[in-house]
Amino acid sequence: LAPSLAAMGYDTVLVRLLPGQPPVLQILAEPASGEAMTVADCTTVSRQVSAVLDVADPIAGGYMLEVSSPGIDRPLVKPADFERFKGREVKVEARELIDGRRRFRGRLEGIEGGAVSIRVQGDGRQDEKVFAVPLGDIETAKLALPGDILKGRRSKSAANE
């Protein structure tokens, strides 16, 4: 799918088959130009992907196709993602313990030598620290939602109660 989407001017962020009845083939894509993904873009990508999948038929049985933008809590998948979003706040979960922890939230420092560097703020007991998480040991990584967005969500839900 990625080559077809690239020819159309889109980057494939993530493709995954989610369990369910029927299963959902989820495709996260974005314009290669860096512009925001629109509903029209999703429609265009969906039509192209459907045509490719109809010919290749890689999934046995029925499934639903879901095409969307990666969203504000965008998954970080490729090494280039960790360079592109350098300086942003991220949430990373490792497969194994690294310095006694698996979950990291902090500022992305980039990637070097196959390891992602994350600057984590101190908690009063510890000073700020940079953790190096090997790319192959990352279970999930995504941009963290900004705190002001989360505060706005809590305020709205409290006002609705």
N, C-alpha and C positions, 0 to 999 in steps of 0.2 A: 504493500500500500504506500509506503514512504516514497518510492520513486514516482509513482503516479501523482501523489500530492505535491511533491517537490516541483514537478513539471508544471503544475498549476499555480505555483507560487506560495505553497503552504509548507510549514514545518510540522512533522508528526511529533507530538510531544510524548504520547503514551497510547498504546493499544493493549487492551486487556479484555479477556472473556470472563464476565462475572456470572457466578452460578445463579440459577433461578429457573422458573418455569414460565416462559422459556428463558434460556440464558441470554445475557445482554452483551453484545460486542460493543465495547465503549472505546471511542476514538477521541482523543484530545488533540486538537490541532490549533495552529495559529498562523496568521499571515507571516511569511518570511520577511516582509518589509518592517515588521515590528509594530504595525498598526493593530488596533483592537479587532478581535474577531466579532463579526456581526452575525445576525440571524441569516442574512443572505449568504454569508460565507459558509455557515453551517449547512445550509441547503445545497450549495454548490458542492461542498465536500461530500455530503451524504449521497448525492446523485452519482458522483464519480466513483466513490467507494462501492456503492451498490452494484454498479456496472462491472467493476473489477471482481468483486466477490461472486457475482453471478457466473462469470466465466471460470474463475479459479476454483470456486466451490470448496474452500479449505475447511469448512466447519460442517460436520455431520449433523443432520437434523435441522430443526427450525431454531431461529434466534431472532432477537430484536437488535437493530442497529441504532446506536446512540452516538451522535456527533456533537461535540461541544467545545467551547474554549477551555483552556486549562484553569481559568478562574483566578481570583486574587490570591488564593493559597496554592498557587501553581506547583505541581510536582517537579522536582529536579531529578532528572534521569541521566542525561548524558554529561560527560565531562565538561562540554562547552557550557552547559547550564550553570555549573558552579563558578565559571569565570564570568559569565554574563551578569549574574546577580550578585557579584562580589559587593560587599558593603551592606547588603540587605539582611534583615533578620530572618533566620531560618529555624526550622524544627527538623532534627535528624534523629532517626532511631537506628541503632546498630544491631547487627545480628548477635554479636558477642559483647561482653563487657570490655570497656576501654577505660582504664584508670578507675575501675569500680562503678562505672555507669554505662547505661545503654541509650539513654535519652539526652539529647543536647538541644538547647535553645539559646541562640546567640547570633552574633554578627558573622556572616560568611566572609572569611578572609581569602577564599579562593581555593585552587587545587594545585598541588605541586607534587611531583613524584608519585602520582597515583593515590594521594591522600587529600581529603577535604579538610581544611582548617576552619574551625569554628571558635570564635572568641566568646566565652561564656562569662557573664558578669558574676562577681562574687556575691555570696549570700550573707555577708556579715561575719561568718566563720572562716570563709576562704576568700582569697583575693581573686581577681579576674584571672582567667586561665585560658590558654589556647589549646584546644584538643585537635589532634590529627586523627581523622577517621578514614581508614583505607576505603577507597571507592567500592571495592568488592565486598566489604563488610557492611555496607549500608542497606538496611531493610527498606526504609522509606525516608524520603527527604522532600521537604516542600517549603515554600515561602510561608513565613508566619503571618497570621492576620495582625495588622497593626492594632495596638491596644485601644486607640480611640474608636475603631470600628466595633470592637467587642463591647466597649462601654456603651456605645450607642444602641447596640442590640439589647443589652441588659436593661437600659433605660426604657426602651420601647416596650419590652415585654413586661416590665414592672408597671408601666403606665396602663397597659391593657388588662392587668389583673384586677 
